[in-house]
Amino acid sequence: MKSTFVVPDGLEPAQRRSDALAPGDRMPSHNPMCFGCGPDAPNGLHLDARAGEGMAITGEMLVEPHFEGGPGMIHGGILSSAFDEIMGMNVMLMGVTAVTAVLDVDFAKPIQLGSRLRFSTEILGTQRRKIYVRAVAHLIDGDGNSGGDTGEEVGGAHGLFIIVDPSVHFRESRAKSQFASPEFGA
Ligand SMILES: CCCCCCCCCCCCCCCC(=O)SCCNC(=O)CCNC(=O)[C@H](O)C(C)(C)COP(=O)(O)OP(=O)(O)OC[C@H]1O[C@@H](n2cnc3c(N)ncnc32)[C@H](O)[C@@H]1OP(=O)(O)O
């Protein structure tokens, strides 16, 4: 992955919460109307994320026709949103609420509409309230069985997430959402 994002040395290892999902389990949406993971978001990404081993998770997404940017291609903001969401869901393994402060995306290859993407993401470590995450996206075939992480790498990302107190961070905005799940404070 090509990137100028700087991951500091000496990060603390991230700790998986004791009751985190088992590897392979579907990660729940934190908000049914979330553009990234919400099942009820009409034009959303509908990312399907699964817990992995250690501090890793995976996700899959179909590049729908309404995600178009250049002719027949995914919009860059859609890929950025998918990386943001999947790395944010990765942070949920720690059992904290964190928001994105920095998102660095490597648009390595053009991605055509109709492609199916698999995201693999892992938490690199923490420093005080900061959580550093890295992700890659590969093309997979329609049934998702072959290709997998050995399919063509089409993108990569780093994210810096900052742990927040949800009762403070969402204090003023929460009333505007009818759907947010109290479980994830968001
Ligand atoms: C959809 C939303 C759901 C959210 C709920 C989550 C529930 C689970 C969902 C999982 C899936 C979600 C995935 C999507 C996630 C989003 O897209 S979130 C939406 C986009 N992000 C935002 O709206 C955040 C807006 N920004 C902010 O609110 C504030 O800037 C922040 C990020 C909370 C930081 O402010 P702060 O708490 O005052 O932080 P501050 O004390 O200044 O800094 C703390 C540390 O972070 C560092 N830092 C802060 N900002 C930066 C920066 N930009 N660059 C570098 N370092 C920085 C500081 O240097 C400091 O470092 P140290 O001194 O410890 O070395």
Ligand as a Chemical Component Dictionary entry (heavy atoms), coordinates in Angstrom:
data_LIG
# 
_chem_comp.id                   LIG 
_chem_comp.type                 NON-POLYMER 
_chem_comp.pdbx_formal_charge   0 
_chem_comp.three_letter_code    LIG 
# 
loop_
_chem_comp_atom.comp_id 
_chem_comp_atom.atom_id 
_chem_comp_atom.alt_atom_id 
_chem_comp_atom.type_symbol 
_chem_comp_atom.charge 
_chem_comp_atom.model_Cartn_x 
_chem_comp_atom.model_Cartn_y 
_chem_comp_atom.model_Cartn_z 
_chem_comp_atom.pdbx_ordinal 
LIG C1  C1  C 0 -20.785 7.371  11.925 1  
LIG C2  C2  C 0 -20.348 7.870  13.252 2  
LIG C3  C3  C 0 -20.426 6.904  14.349 3  
LIG C4  C4  C 0 -19.567 7.171  15.517 4  
LIG C5  C5  C 0 -19.869 6.261  16.708 5  
LIG C6  C6  C 0 -19.019 5.118  16.816 6  
LIG C7  C7  C 0 -19.770 3.882  17.115 7  
LIG C8  C8  C 0 -19.148 2.690  16.407 8  
LIG C9  C9  C 0 -19.249 2.970  14.975 9  
LIG C10 C10 C 0 -18.354 2.210  14.108 10 
LIG C11 C11 C 0 -18.460 2.624  12.677 11 
LIG C12 C12 C 0 -18.358 4.099  12.456 12 
LIG C13 C13 C 0 -17.381 4.451  11.391 13 
LIG C14 C14 C 0 -17.483 5.842  10.977 14 
LIG C15 C15 C 0 -16.813 6.812  11.953 15 
LIG C16 C16 C 0 -16.958 8.088  11.599 16 
LIG O1  O1  O 0 -17.016 8.562  10.394 17 
LIG S1  S1  S 0 -17.085 9.377  12.785 18 
LIG C17 C17 C 0 -17.548 10.840 11.856 19 
LIG C18 C18 C 0 -16.364 11.654 11.370 20 
LIG N1  N1  N 0 -15.569 12.183 12.455 21 
LIG C19 C19 C 0 -16.006 13.220 13.192 22 
LIG O2  O2  O 0 -17.086 13.755 13.029 23 
LIG C20 C20 C 0 -15.062 13.691 14.242 24 
LIG C21 C21 C 0 -15.075 15.220 14.337 25 
LIG N2  N2  N 0 -13.923 15.653 15.176 26 
LIG C22 C22 C 0 -14.051 15.716 16.506 27 
LIG O3  O3  O 0 -15.116 15.542 17.072 28 
LIG C23 C23 C 0 -12.796 16.016 17.285 29 
LIG O4  O4  O 0 -11.834 16.642 16.458 30 
LIG C24 C24 C 0 -12.164 14.703 17.878 31 
LIG C25 C25 C 0 -11.756 13.719 16.767 32 
LIG C26 C26 C 0 -13.152 14.036 18.872 33 
LIG C27 C27 C 0 -10.874 15.081 18.617 34 
LIG O5  O5  O 0 -11.157 16.147 19.479 35 
LIG P1  P1  P 0 -10.741 16.099 21.031 36 
LIG O6  O6  O 0 -11.527 15.079 21.756 37 
LIG O7  O7  O 0 -10.806 17.496 21.514 38 
LIG O8  O8  O 0 -9.258  15.552 20.917 39 
LIG P2  P2  P 0 -7.909  16.197 21.451 40 
LIG O9  O9  O 0 -7.934  16.141 22.957 41 
LIG O10 O10 O 0 -7.622  17.515 20.785 42 
LIG O11 O11 O 0 -6.867  15.146 20.877 43 
LIG C28 C28 C 0 -6.716  13.850 21.413 44 
LIG C29 C29 C 0 -5.512  13.278 20.723 45 
LIG O12 O12 O 0 -5.849  13.042 19.332 46 
LIG C30 C30 C 0 -4.961  13.787 18.476 47 
LIG N3  N3  N 0 -5.738  14.289 17.368 48 
LIG C31 C31 C 0 -6.998  14.801 17.400 49 
LIG N4  N4  N 0 -7.384  15.144 16.151 50 
LIG C32 C32 C 0 -6.354  14.846 15.340 51 
LIG C33 C33 C 0 -6.136  14.986 13.945 52 
LIG N5  N5  N 0 -7.081  15.475 13.126 53 
LIG N6  N6  N 0 -4.955  14.580 13.443 54 
LIG C34 C34 C 0 -4.001  14.054 14.231 55 
LIG N7  N7  N 0 -4.151  13.882 15.572 56 
LIG C35 C35 C 0 -5.298  14.288 16.101 57 
LIG C36 C36 C 0 -4.434  14.910 19.347 58 
LIG O13 O13 O 0 -3.170  15.368 18.871 59 
LIG C37 C37 C 0 -4.314  14.202 20.689 60 
LIG O14 O14 O 0 -3.170  13.382 20.677 61 
LIG P3  P3  P 0 -2.190  13.193 21.977 62 
LIG O15 O15 O 0 -2.069  14.537 22.623 63 
LIG O16 O16 O 0 -2.836  12.185 22.864 64 
LIG O17 O17 O 0 -0.915  12.712 21.376 65 
# 
loop_
_chem_comp_bond.comp_id 
_chem_comp_bond.atom_id_1 
_chem_comp_bond.atom_id_2 
_chem_comp_bond.value_order 
_chem_comp_bond.pdbx_ordinal 
LIG C1  C2  SING 1  
LIG C2  C3  SING 2  
LIG C3  C4  SING 3  
LIG C4  C5  SING 4  
LIG C5  C6  SING 5  
LIG C6  C7  SING 6  
LIG C7  C8  SING 7  
LIG C8  C9  SING 8  
LIG C9  C10 SING 9  
LIG C10 C11 SING 10 
LIG C11 C12 SING 11 
LIG C12 C13 SING 12 
LIG C13 C14 SING 13 
LIG C14 C15 SING 14 
LIG C15 C16 SING 15 
LIG C16 O1  DOUB 16 
LIG C16 S1  SING 17 
LIG S1  C17 SING 18 
LIG C17 C18 SING 19 
LIG C18 N1  SING 20 
LIG N1  C19 SING 21 
LIG C19 O2  DOUB 22 
LIG C19 C20 SING 23 
LIG C20 C21 SING 24 
LIG C21 N2  SING 25 
LIG N2  C22 SING 26 
LIG C22 O3  DOUB 27 
LIG C22 C23 SING 28 
LIG C23 O4  SING 29 
LIG C23 C24 SING 30 
LIG C24 C25 SING 31 
LIG C24 C26 SING 32 
LIG C24 C27 SING 33 
LIG C27 O5  SING 34 
LIG O5  P1  SING 35 
LIG P1  O6  DOUB 36 
LIG P1  O7  SING 37 
LIG P1  O8  SING 38 
LIG O8  P2  SING 39 
LIG P2  O9  DOUB 40 
LIG P2  O10 SING 41 
LIG P2  O11 SING 42 
LIG O11 C28 SING 43 
LIG C28 C29 SING 44 
LIG C29 O12 SING 45 
LIG C29 C37 SING 46 
LIG O12 C30 SING 47 
LIG C30 N3  SING 48 
LIG C30 C36 SING 49 
LIG N3  C31 SING 50 
LIG N3  C35 SING 51 
LIG C31 N4  DOUB 52 
LIG N4  C32 SING 53 
LIG C32 C33 SING 54 
LIG C32 C35 DOUB 55 
LIG C33 N5  SING 56 
LIG C33 N6  DOUB 57 
LIG N6  C34 SING 58 
LIG C34 N7  DOUB 59 
LIG N7  C35 SING 60 
LIG C36 O13 SING 61 
LIG C36 C37 SING 62 
LIG C37 O14 SING 63 
LIG O14 P3  SING 64 
LIG P3  O15 DOUB 65 
LIG P3  O16 SING 66 
LIG P3  O17 SING 67 
# 
